[in-house]
Amino acid sequence: MYINYEKIGKFLGFGQKFFYELKIAQNCAYIKKNIKQVKKKLKGKHPIIVAFYVYDDTKWKSQSVYDLMMSDEKFEPYIFVTKCNAPKDNCNYQTNKDYEKVYNFFINRNMRVIRGYDTDKERFIPFAEMTPQPDIIIYQHPWYVETSQGPVVCSKFALTYYIPYFIATTNMYIEYDLRFHQYVYKHYILNDLIKQEFAKKMRNKADNVVVVGHPQLDEFYLDKTPEESKYVIYAPHWSVCGNNIRLSTFDWSGKIILEFASNHPELNWVFKPHPVLYNFLYTSGFMTKEEADDYYKKWSEIGVVNNSGGYLDLFKKSRALITDCGSFLTEYLLTEKPCIHLISKDGAEFNEMVKKISKSYYQAFNIVDLENYLNSVIIDNFDIKKNERLRTLSELNFRNTRCARNIINDILKDVL
């Protein structure tokens, strides 16, 4: 029987957190019981129906896993495109137009896509009602997951896995210890260094965490074609103010970089903001909507504004990156090209891996640092840290992990 501990705690007016924790414990026990039944059901099943849960194409990072499953007769993979369940006043809120953009991204790639949201009825379609019903669900996002599509409800008929759309960057709990992280059957991460840090703080001691690499990095060695170094990319994070991860330096760097780009039209500029930045700028009150529109418009007049997924080709064709985004720091290292890392004094502490990577980049802590590196690295092509980056890349051993194969082998152990 399901007991709504959270509601009981609110009704009694005391100990709400205590009852909330009981609810989580109840859900974990429910999931654990279901896992045994589902694994028994899947033994020998052919093919295994796999649903990749996606609501943002810019955060699609599991292409190598999908492709390898497509070539393996033991699997039948689909992209289940749904909506983010954030409320309208939240910067993550998605319109039907946003939803169709995601759907068309995968259709245009000739991938197998199933709708997880009914725009006519404004209704999330429970995964239990899907045809075909998934045996395995692979989540990309840990937040704003609608209940009927979430790991608790879906544990009744499917094994749930989590491949984060980002590579772990900080030691903040939102990366490893939300309810979601306890509810998924397995949580895949990049390396042992990150797992060790997670285990110190996760309530379940990282019992469901499995080291496999990250499928985004597969893309660099699956395609060995050399690319022309052409673009300078500016990629700002969204967290410019408020009580959040605060990686953004947009408050002191955003206008300076725009002005620099305006003064150097001889360069090929790409403005690749975090997908949430635009909405956050005005919903947070940092800018008015008109100011945000004007900022984006100026970038469109200088170069390319890139708001789409599948950006690794852009990375490969770039000559340098300017960013304060977390995952990009790890991903861009494999290009071997220079990066100006904009560092926020208010930002969450980076994990040990990212600290190591960042030291091999050009760290800009203020306007003086930024202007110096814009001139020396971007204009003069003076890259004194290249050997340090190559050494860091070698030490972290990113190029010797075939993540997609590791994930599939791990899943097969559960279902064969």
N, C-alpha and C positions, 0 to 999 in steps of 0.2 A: 504493500500500500504506500502511495506517495504522501508524504507529510510535508506541508508547506511551513517549514520551520521559520523562514524569514517573515512570513505573514504573522505567525504566532508571536514572534518576538516584537513585531511592530504593534500588535494588538495589546500585548501585556505592558508595553511601554518601558521595558527594561531588558538588558542583556541581548539587544538585537544582534550584536556581533557574535555572541555565543551561539545563538540560534542559526545565524548565517553559516557559521562554520559547521554546525550539525547538518545543514542542508548540503554543503559540499561533500561531507563525509558520506551522507546518504547516496548522493549521486555517484560517488566513486565506487561504493559497494555495488550499486546497481549496474554500473558499467563493467566492473570486474566479473560479475555473474554472467552478463551478456557475452563477454569476450569468449568464455569457454564454449558457450552454445554456438556462437557464430563460427568459431574456428572449426568446430566439429562439422557444421553444415558445409563449410567450404572445402573440407578435405576431399581432394580428387575432383572438384568441380572444374569444368572446362567449357568455355573460357571463364576467367575471372573478370567480372564487370567492374571497371575502375572509373570513378568519378573524380575529376579534378575540380574542386570547388574554387571558383574565381569570380570576383566582382570588380576587378580593376586590371585592365590589360597592361598598364604601365608597370604593374608589379608581377607580371607573369614571368616566373623564373624557372619553370620546370619543363621547358621544351625538350631537353635531352631525355628526360624520363618518359615523357609522352611518346617521343619518336621511337625509343627503344622498345616500349610496350607495343607499339604499332607493328613492329617487326617480329614480335614474339607471339606465336599462336596461343600461348597460355593466357594471354590478356586481351581484353576488349575495352580500350580506353575511350572516354568521352570527356569533353569539357562541359561542365555544368555551370552555365553562366547565370549568376543571380545578382541581387542588389545588395549593397551595403545597408544594414538596418539602422543607420544613424538617423536621429530625428532631424526635422527641417532646419532647426536653429543651429545645427552642428556643421562645422566646416567640411565634414566627411559625407554629408548628405548627397545622395545621387538622385538626379531626375531620370525620367524615362529616356531622355535623350542620351544621358550618360550611359544608361544600361544598354541602349542600342549600339552605342559606340563600341562597348566591350564585346557584345555579341558579334558585330561585324568584323572586328579585329580578327577573331578566330575563323569566321566564315571565309574571309579573304585569304586566309592561310590554308584553306581547304582542309581544315580539321573537323573532327566530328563534334558537333556542338548540340547541346540540349538546353532548352530554356528552363531556368529555375525560378522564373518570376513571370506572372501574368500581368502585363501592363493594362489590359482592358479592365480587369477586376481589381487591379492594384493589390495583388495577393502573392505572397511567397508560396511556391508550390512545395509541399513537404516531400523530401527525398523518398519517403516510404511509398509515395504515390507515383514515382517516376517509372517510365518504361523505356529502357530496362531499369529495374531497381538495382542500385549499386551494391556490390559485395565489399568494395573497398572505397573509402572516400579519402582523398588527399587534399587537405586544407592548405591554403596559401596565407590566410589572414587569421589572426587570433582574436580580432575585436569586431564588434557589430555583426556577429553571426546570428541570424534569426533562429529561434528555438527549434522549429521543425526541421531545420537543416543543420543543426548543431550536433556536436559529438555525443551529448547525453542521449537525446532521442534516437539518433541514428545508430547508436551502439546496439540497439535491439536487433538490427539486421545486417550491419556492416562493421568491418574493422576500420578504425579511423587513424589516419596518419597525418603528420604535420610537417610540411617542408616550408619553413619561413620564407616569405618573399624577400626578406632582408638577411644579410649576414650579421650575426650578433656583433654589436659595436660597444655597448656600454654595460655597466653593472646594474642598471635599473631593473626593478622587478617586472616591469611590463614586457621585458624580453624573454622571461623564463618562468614567472610564478603567478600568472593570472589563473583563474579557475579553468580556463580553456586548456592551459598547459597540463593541468592535472587530469583533465577529462579525456584527452586523446590517448589512444593506445600506444602510439610511438611518436616521439618528437625527434626529428632528424637534425643534426647540427654538423658544423664544419670540421672540428678537430677536438682532440683530447684536451687541449689548453682551455677551450671554452667550456667543455663538459666539467672540468675540474672546478672552474669558477662557479658554474651553475649549481653543482652539487653542494657547495658550501651554503647556499641560500635557499634552494628549492625545498618546499615542504615535503616533497616525496623523495628528496635526496637524489634527484635525477635518475630515478629507477626506470623511467620510460624514455630516457634520452639515449639515442644511438648515434655514434660518430660515423658519418658516411662521406663527408665532403659537402659541397654545395653544387647543385646542378648548373647554376649560373656560370660557374668557372669551367664546366665541361665545354662550353661554347668556344673557349679560347684554343683548346687543342684539338677539337673536332674539325676546325677550319684553320688550316695552316697557310692560307693564301695571304701574302703580304699586302698591306693596304697603304695607300698614299697618305702621308701625314698632312692633313689639310685644315681641319677645324680647330678653333679654340672654343672650348665649351665652358659656359658659366652655369653651374648647377646649384642654386641656393636651396637650403632646407626651409621647411615651413615654420619652425618653432621660434618665431621672432620675439614673442612676448608671452606672458602668462605662466601658469604653473604646469610645466611640461618638461620635455627632455632638453630644451633650450640649446640645441646645437647651432641654431641659426645665428649668423652675424649680419643679417640683412640690414639691421638698424644702422650699422656703420660702414658696411661694404657695398650694399646694393646700389646706391646712387653713384658711388665712385667708379665701380666697374662699368656701369652703364655709360658714364661720361668718358671713361677710357676707351670703350668700344666705339663710341661716337667719334672720337678723335683719331681712331685708327681703322678707317673703312677698308684699308688695304688687306686687312685680315678677314678670314671667313669665320664669322661668329655664329655660335649656336647657343641660344638661351634655353636651357633644359631645367625648368624649375620642378621642385617636388610637386606632385599632382595636387596636393592640398594647399599649396602656398597661396594661390589666387584667392580662394574663398576665405582662408584664414586672415589674410591681410585686412579685409574689411569686416568680417564677422567678429574679429577680436578688437576692432576699433583702432588698430595700428594705422590704417589708412581709410579713407572713404572709398567707396566703390569706384568713384570717378578717378581717384588718384591711382588705384590699382589698375584700372583700365588703361590709363594714360601710360603707366610704367610698362605694361605689356605691349602696348601699341608702339612705343618707342623702340623696343627690342625688335618688333616685327619689321620696322623700317630699316634697322641696321643689319639684321641677319635672319636666321631661321629660329622660330619658336617651336620647340619640339615637345609635344605632350603625349607622345605615343609610346607603346611598349616596344620590346625588341630593340633596345638601344645599343647593344654591344657592337653592331656594325659601325655605329657612330663613334663609339670609343676607339675602335680599331683604325678609323680614318682620321682621328684627331691628332693634333700635335701637342696639345696640353689641356689640362682640366683645372678649373678654378672652382672649388666646392667647399661646403661645410656639411654635406650630406654624409651619413654614416656608412652605408653599404658600399657606396661608390669608392671609398678609400681602399677597400679590399679588392673590389672588382677591377679598378683601374690599374692596380699594381701589375697585373698580368700583361698590360700593354707595354710595360717598361718605359713609358713616357712620363715627363715631368708633371707634377701636380702641385698647385698652390693650395695648401690646406688652410682654410679660414677657421680660426679657432676662437670659440666663444668663451669668455671668462665665466659665464654663468652656466655653461653646458655640463651635462652629466659626465661623470668620470668614464673615460674609455677603458675597455678591458685591456689586458696586457698585450694581446695580439695587435690591436689597433694602435696602441701606443708605439709599438715597434714599427709598424708600417708608417705612421705619421712622421716619425723621426727621419725617415728616408725621403720625405717630401719637403717642400718649402713651406714652413709653418709661419703663417701671418697672424700675429696676435693683435695687430692694430693697423691703423691707416698707414703709418710710416713703413711698416714691414710690407704691407700690400703694395704700395706704390713702388717700393724698391724691387719686388719680385715681378711686378707687371712689366717693368722696364728691362730687367736683366734676363728673366726667363722667357717672357712672351716676345719682347721686341728683339733682344740681342741673342736669343737662343743659347744663353749661357747656362749649361746644365751640369753643374759640378757634383751633383748628387746621384748621377746615373749609376755608378758602380755600387754605391750604397744600396740603391733600390734593387739592383740585380742580386746583391748578396742577401738582402732581406727576403726576396722572392725565393731564392734557393733554400734558405734556412727554414722557411715556413712550408716548403714542399707542396705548394698548391698544385703544381703541374703533374704530380704523380698519383692523383686520386681520381678514379673514374666514378664519379658520384652516381650517375644513373645506373650503372651496373651494380654498384654496391646496394642501392635501394631495392632494385628488383630482386637481387639475391636474398636480401633480408626478408622481403615480402614472401618470396617463395618458401622460405623456411617456415612461415606461419601457415601456409595454405596447402602445402604438399603432404 
